[in-house]
């Protein structure tokens, strides 16, 4: 019985501490005025996209990401505002709302990750064989 009460005290988070964590999560602020918008309809144009986010502040850039080969929308885009306050307002108002029949989600944009270019394996390896990704082992 004493062991159970000790464990309960160890694993129970004080209410003031849990409320502090909740307030931090709810009051998360943006560090950049750029927003990432996902869940866009494939038929949404750049003009419609910019028009939907225009009421929340002055937009520097609004762009839907498109496939290079087909030119079709990939279903997500980015909006950049002049200030973080405008971006926060747009995030609060547009997150989980309908845009052209689809529910969109607005999140802070993350910086692009660096991806090293893949090495080409044109020469033979240590064993004297080279690999072909489409066929398999070549001699």
C-alpha positions, 0 to 999 in steps of 0.5 A, spaced: 500 500 500 505 504 501 509 502 495 502 504 491 502 511 494 509 512 493 508 510 485 502 515 485 506 521 487 512 520 483 508 519 476 502 524 478 504 531 475 502 537 479 496 541 476 500 547 476 506 544 472 501 540 467 497 547 466 504 550 464 505 545 459 498 546 456 499 553 456 506 553 452 503 548 447 497 553 446 501 559 446 506 557 441 508 562 437 511 562 430 518 564 428 517 566 421 512 569 417 512 563 412 506 558 413 506 551 410 498 549 407 497 542 406 490 539 404 489 543 398 485 541 392 488 539 386 484 544 382 485 550 387 489 556 383 495 560 385 490 566 385 484 563 389 490 561 394 492 568 395 485 570 395 483 566 401 489 568 405 489 575 403 484 578 408 489 576 414 494 581 412 499 583 406 502 577 403 509 577 400 508 570 396 503 565 395 505 559 391 502 552 390 507 547 389 507 543 382 509 537 379 515 539 374 513 533 369 505 534 369 504 541 372 499 539 377 498 541 384 502 537 389 496 539 394 500 543 398 503 550 398 506 556 402 504 563 404 509 568 406 506 575 410 510 581 412 509 580 419 509 574 424 503 577 427 499 576 420 501 569 419 499 567 426 492 570 425 492 567 418 494 560 422 488 561 427 483 563 422 484 558 416 487 552 420 482 546 419 477 550 415 474 548 408 477 551 401 474 549 395 471 543 398 477 540 402 480 541 409 486 545 409 491 545 415 496 551 416 502 550 420 509 554 421 514 552 415 520 549 416 527 550 413 528 546 407 533 540 409 540 539 406 540 533 402 547 531 399 547 529 392 547 521 391 554 519 389 554 515 382 557 508 382 559 508 375 566 505 377 567 498 379 566 496 387 572 493 391 569 486 389 570 488 381 563 488 380 558 494 379 551 494 380 545 496 376 539 499 379 535 497 374 538 490 372 542 487 378 549 485 378 553 486 372 560 483 370 
